[in-house]
Amino acid sequence: MANIFKFNPLLKQTIWGGERIIPFKHLGCKLDQVGESWEISGVKGHETTVAGGPYDGLGANALVAELKDKLLGKENYARFGDEFPLLIKFIDAARDLSIQVHPDDASAVRKGYERGKTEMWYVMDSAPAARLMVGLNRRITPEEYKLLVEGDTICDAINSYAVKEGDCFYIPSGRIHSIGAGCFLAEIQQTSDITYRIYDFKRRDRDGNLRQLHTADAAEVIDYEVADDYHTAYRHARNEPVDLISCQYFRTALYELDEPMALDYSELDSFVVLIGLKGESVLTLDDGSQATLNAGETVLLPATTGFVTVSGKIKFLEAYV
């Protein structure tokens, strides 16, 4: 089975969304305040559909149900069944997002959800003053946390990072975080849309209502440990894979190519997602079939893929399970 799948993105308009996603993806539509482009999603009720080819219009999970382990890989299909296990997004924040946290799988299940959420961010061409908030900067107790939220000072206890293109952050479940105004990034995460909103700067939605907070639920799942640095350190190199994050939910690498490169997936029992960050390229499978991978495009390679040759000048993320 030789296929390179692309999907129709789901564009999410938000109160904090910006104007960068549509031109970045070269879309012909006119929408304002687009905060997120869900590139590949198996979240129930928010599934992306295949764009073109023999499976055109089929939802991500329906594609899994059709192709099973040929798409996901044997171990992944046994683990996830007929659900695509990763959610891939581009995020454009014109205003600060809320301070939030995600529960782990066990905590989420106890609340009636299917699973929790672990994610990672790769910062793209963000504004000069853009910042991300990640992790506590000092040890606090759950009681202190509640007082900080009530006193509008919770941000004082969270690390704030000035960010630039290439910065990478791992956000495991339990790690308090927020995406700041001016950030433009790629996000890779579990297939989950569960978020506990801790603090929202007293903002109101389009109907004039304060948005719902989940302060008590968040207190139960926050990781109160403090790390020295929440950046993900990695070496910079061209024309070779650079490992970023490896956890039980996904493995990711960065490629920055200015010469053709063959990617060998012949021994990998997993699908592979490639996320175009900058530049243009052509993907060629070992059967000769081709597709583009350009900035703003996301492609899915099934687990049956052997070799892929990437030709062009391109910077992209690779993700698999």
Salt bridges, closest charged atoms under 4 A:
GLU36 OE1 - LYS89 NZ 3.50
GLU39 OE2 - LYS25 NZ 3.03
GLU83 OE2 - LYS44 NZ 3.10
GLU83 OE1 - ARG115 NH2 2.61
GLU114 OE2 - LYS44 NZ 3.27
GLU114 OE1 - ARG115 NH2 3.65
GLU119 OE2 - HIS102 NE2 3.38
GLU119 OE2 - HIS177 NE2 3.41
ASP125 OD2 - ARG20 NH2 3.48
ASP152 OD1 - LYS202 NZ 3.28
GLU165 OE2 - LYS278 NZ 2.99
GLU165 OE2 - LYS315 NZ 3.05
ASP167 OD1 - LYS164 NZ 3.32
ASP167 OD2 - HIS231 NE2 3.96
GLU187 OE1 - LYS89 NZ 3.62
ASP200 OD1 - ARG203 NH2 2.75
ASP200 OD2 - ARG211 NE 2.89
ASP217 OD1 - LYS111 NZ 3.09
GLU220 OE1 - LYS111 NZ 3.85
GLU225 OE2 - ARG139 NH2 3.17
ASP229 OD1 - HIS231 ND1 3.26
GLU240 OE1 - ARG235 NH1 3.00
GLU256 OE2 - ARG238 NH2 3.64
ASP258 OD2 - ARG238 NH1 3.70
GLU297 OE2 - LYS6 NZ 3.19
